[in-house]
Structures are given as C-alpha cells and as structure tokens.
C-alpha cells in the first residue's frame, strides 16, 4: 500500500511540475525542475516491484504509440467526426502517460510526436527492467 501512495504522489508531483510546459510546448520550454522530477519518477517506477507497475508500463508504451500516430496524422486527417473523437482521446493519454516524462524533453527538445516515440522506448525499457523482479 505504501508503494501505491509513493507512486501516486510522485506521479502527481511530476504532472504538476510538467503540466504547463507540456501543455504549451514549444511556446514554453521544459524546465530543469521538470527534468529532476521526471528522473525521480523514473527512479520510483524502477524501485517498484508490483505487477500493476509493469502493466502501467505496457499501457504507457501503447498509449505513447497511439499518441505519436495521432499527432502525426492530426494535421492531415481532419473534418471527420469519428477521427475528431479519436483525436480527443489522445489528450487524456498524453496527460497520463507522456506528460510525466516530459521533463526529459529538457535535454532532447524534440517535437511532441518524436518525443512520444522516445516515451515508447522508455516504457519498454522500464517494462523489461521490471519483468525479472515482479512479484
């Protein structure tokens, strides 16, 4: 139970510090404080040894892939009601899975669709790091 609380607090802190820069990027650049909290968030995920964290990493990789694809196609495929509904789902996935890692964009300074691809790699690496130790 303590691990769940630590994870939620760290995720909330990371979301709070990366929210504004993640929402307004590239107009507002990521901050060093966001980078530090993202590193703390990744460290907390690595220290977890629960199966639900591994499942969270799988959902993060799938969501990051979906966000990367939708951001890439959003400018080309518009004027369709079904696609607009799908595009609106990407914002929730972006906030939950990519924004906690957005502090890493302090180093890379990539567009959002490319940064989402980096998030896929991070979540896959975290998954395989946790796979051997999951209880």
N, C-alpha and C positions, 0 to 999 in steps of 0.2 A: 504493500500500500504506500509505503514511503517513496518507493521508486516512481510510482504513478504521480504522486504530488510533485516530486522534483522535476519530472518530465514536463508536467503541465505548467509549472512555474517558469521553467526555462523556456518553454515554447512561447508562453505569454510574454515574457520579457523580450525575447527575440522578435516577436511580432510587433511589440510596441516600439522598439527602437528602430526597426527596419520598415515600419509601415509607411511613413510619409515619403521617404526616399524611394521605396519600392513602388509606391503608387504614382509618383510624379517623375520617375526616371524617363528620359535623360535630362529633364529640366533641373532636377535636384540630384546631385551626385550622392552615392552611398558614403556614409561616414565611417571613421575609424572605430567609433564606439559600436556601430552595427557590425563591423568586421569582428570585433572582440566577442560580442555576444553570440555571433554565429559560430565562432570557434568553440565557445563554451557549450553551445547547443549540440554541436557535433560530438564533443567530448562526452557529454551526458548520454547521448544516444549510444556511443561506443561502450560506455560503462554499464548500460542496461543489459540484463540477461533474461529477458522475458520474451515469450513468443509473440506477443502483441506488438513489440517494437519491431521485430522482423517483418511482421505483416504490415506495419506502418511504412516501413522502407519499401516494400513491394508496391503498396498503394502510391507512395511518393514517386517511384520510378514511372509507374503507369500514368499517373496524373501529370508528371513533368513532360512525358512524351506527348500526351494529349494536348497540353498547353502549347508546347512547341509547334505541333502541327496546326493547331487552330490559329495561333498568332501568325504563322506563315501564310495561311490561306484566308485570313480575315479580310485583308485588303482586296483580294481578288474575288472572293465569293461573297457578295453582299446582295441585298434586295431579295432575299428568300427568307420567309418567316421561320421555317424549320431550322435553317442554318443560323439565324439570329438567336434562336433559343439555345442551340448548342454552343454558340459563341458566348452567351451569357453565363453558361456553366463554367467556362474556363476561368472566370474571375474568382469564383469561390475556390477552385482548385489552386489557383495562383496564390491566393492569400494563405491557404492552409499548408501547402507543401513547398512552394518556391520562395515565398517571402521570408521564412525563417533562414533560408540560405542566402538571401540577397546581400548580406554583408560581404560575401566573398566577391561580389561584383566591384568592391572597392579596389581589388587587385586587377581584375580582368577588364572591367569597363566594356563589357560586351552588350550588344542589343539583347532584348528580352528573349527572342526565340533561340538565340545561341546560348544564352545563359541557362535557359531551360534544358538544353541538351547537356550542359555541364551538370545540372542537378540530377539528370538521369544517371550519369556516371557516379555521382556522389552517393545516391541512394542505392545503386547496385553494389558499390564498394562497401557501404555500411551493411547491406544485407549479407554479403559473403563474410564480412568480418564477424557478424553476429551468428552466422549459421552454425559454426562449430561449438558455440558456447550456450546455445539456447536451452533453457530448462523447460 
